[in-house]
Amino acid sequence: MAAQGACLNHVSRESSDIKRLAQFYIEIFGFEKIEAPRFEFDVIWLKLAPSFYLHLIERDPTTKLPEGPWSATSAIADPKNLPRGHHVCFTISNFDSFVQKLKEKGIEVHERTQPDGKTKQAFFFDLDGNGLEVSSGAPAS
């Protein structure tokens, strides 16, 4: 039986520097820092209105997980590979000016248009090598 009433609650990212990564998401996407519970490790919770949450979690140095895609054995450092790789997508209304700002900040961006010719896409990485996409169209249903 499928879950009923399911909706996305949050996405989490592990990082060795959650403050630096939080600043990236605040500056690039306009997330706001919200209150988070106290755990035995540091966390920063961010919210993007109206209801998207991003949890940044202090990396556990004892785990065997790679710190990010760039530290994995087969690194993906080229954003051209992201359309078929792991990424989180945000739909935005100011696509062209947003992509221009990314480029001005020195962030490497791979742009393309979906085959229907209606939706522009830009792929890039956050500071820890996590894949991101921004899209000019309506969210996929």
For each residue, the residues with C-beta under 8 A, 3 or more apart:
1:
2: 6
3: 6
4:
5:
6: 2 3
7:
8: 11 52
9: 53
10: 45 52 53 54 55
11: 8 53 54 55 88
12: 54 55 56 57
13: 21 54 55 56 57 126 128 130
14: 57 58 59 60 65 67
15: 18 20 21 56 57 58 59 67 68 128
16: 58 59 61 67 128
17: 20 21
18: 15 21 22 42 43 44 56 57 58
19: 22 23 44
20: 15 17 23 24 127
21: 13 15 17 18 24 25 56 126 127 128
22: 18 19 25 26 31 33 44 46 56
23: 19 20 26 27
24: 20 21 27 28 126 127
25: 21 22 28 29 31 46 54 56 126
26: 22 23 29 30 31 32 33 46
27: 23 24
28: 24 25 102
29: 25 26 48 90
30: 26 48
31: 22 25 26 46 47 48 54
32: 26 46 47 48 49
33: 22 26 44 45 46
34: 45 46 47 53
35: 45
36: 43 44 45 55
37: 43
38:
39: 42 43
40:
41: 57 58 60
42: 18 39 57 58
43: 18 36 37 39 55 56 57 58
44: 18 19 22 33 36 55 56
45: 10 33 34 35 36 53 54 55 56
46: 22 25 26 31 32 33 34 53 54 55 56
47: 31 32 34 51 52 53 54
48: 29 30 31 32 52 53 54 90
49: 32
50:
51: 47
52: 8 10 47 48 90
53: 9 10 11 34 45 46 47 48
54: 10 11 12 13 25 31 45 46 47 48
55: 10 11 12 13 36 43 44 45 46
56: 12 13 15 18 21 22 25 43 44 45 46
57: 12 13 14 15 18 41 42 43
58: 14 15 16 18 41 42 43
59: 14 15 16 63 67
60: 14 41 63
61: 16
62:
63: 59 60
64:
65: 14
66: 69 71 72 73
67: 14 15 16 59 70 71 128 129
68: 15 71 72 128 129 130
69: 66 72 75 76 77 85 86 125 129 130 131
70: 67 75 76 77 125 128 129
71: 66 67 68 75 129
72: 66 68 69 75 76
73: 66
74:
75: 69 70 71 72 129
76: 69 70 72 81 82 85 129 131
77: 69 70 125 129
78: 81 110
79: 82 108 109 110 123 124 125 131
80: 83 110 123
81: 76 78 84 85
82: 76 79 85 87 110 123 124 125 131 132 133
83: 80 110 112 121 123 133
84: 81
85: 69 76 81 82 131
86: 69 130 131
87: 82 123 130 131 132 133
88: 11 130 131 132 133
89: 132 133 134 135
90: 29 48 52 132 133 134 135
91: 134 135 136 137 138 139
92: 95 98 134 135 136
93: 136
94: 97 98
95: 92 98 99 120 122 134 135 136
96: 99 100 120
97: 94 100 101
98: 92 94 95 101 102 122 134
99: 95 96 102 103 109 111 122 134
100: 96 97 103 104
101: 97 98 104 105
102: 28 98 99 105 107 109 122 124
103: 99 100 106 107 109
104: 100 101
105: 101 102
106: 103
107: 102 103 124 125
108: 79 124 125
109: 79 99 102 103 122 123 124
110: 78 79 80 82 83 122 123 124
111: 99 120 121 122 123
112: 83 120 121 123
113: 117 118 119 120 121
114: 117 118 119 120 121 137
115:
116: 119
117: 113 114
118: 113 114 137
119: 113 114 116 135 136 137
120: 95 96 111 112 113 114 135 136 137
121: 83 111 112 113 114 133 134 135 136
122: 95 98 99 102 109 110 111 133 134
123: 79 80 82 83 87 109 110 111 112 131 132 133
124: 79 82 102 107 108 109 110 132
125: 69 70 77 79 82 107 108 129 130 131 132
126: 13 21 24 25 129 130 132
127: 20 21 24
128: 13 15 16 21 67 68 70
129: 67 68 69 70 71 75 76 77 125 126
130: 13 68 69 86 87 88 125 126
131: 69 76 79 82 85 86 87 88 123 125
132: 82 87 88 89 90 123 124 125 126
133: 82 83 87 88 89 90 121 122 123
134: 89 90 91 92 95 98 99 121 122
135: 89 90 91 92 95 119 120 121 139
136: 91 92 93 95 119 120 121
137: 91 114 118 119 120
138: 91 141
139: 91 135
140:
141: 138
